[in-house]
Amino acid sequence: MSATVHSTAIVDEGAQIGEGSRVWHWVHVCGGARVGKNVSLGQNVFVGNRVVIGDRCKVQNNVSLYDGVTLEEGVFCAPSMVFTNVHNPRALIERKNEYRDTLVKRGASLGANCTIVCGITIGEYAFVGAGAVITKNVPAYALMVGIPGRQIGWMSRYGEQIPLPLSGEGEYTCPHGGESYRLSDNTLICLSP
């Protein structure tokens, strides 16, 4: 099985798109991009040259992934969320040599219309709420909301809020997936594989 590319999409020569991926209406994938297997690129998505998209990611309509963005496996980018790659852009000053890389780790979800400022890492299975503006690194499993983004809780791999405090100690077992979590030193870890 190969990738499915809509007739209106532009996939530049050299782009790598994995098996089972779907490239929808008016998408542009630049020649240096690497897109994994079983990825969905929604309508009007742009994928820059220095972009890596892991297997089974879903990038919804109107998302632009600029040079320096890496999505690990299973990342969800909701409609119209925004990545940046220059910290202090000016139209009259060339800053392409100042791009800052952004890493979104496995299983993270980025809500509709949120903004991810360049140069940070979003931890695995973190959940960024709709409209949030993220300017700093986000811990694994953190639930982030607001402008600027602030942590208000923890999320399970399943995508439900974990009833544990932001800091302190605690344990939780997800009733859906059965994963066990431990909170210690303000860090949540999943004890299950």
Secondary structure, 3 states (H helix, E strand, C coil): CCCEECCCCEECCCCEECCCCEECCCCEECCCCEECCCCEECCCCEECCCCEECCCCEECCCCEECCCEEECCCCEECCCCEECCCCCCECCECCHHHCCCEEECCCCEECCCCEECCCCEECCCCEECCCCEECCCECCCEEEECCCCEEEEEECCCCCEECCCCCCCEEEECCCCCCEEEEECCEEEECCC
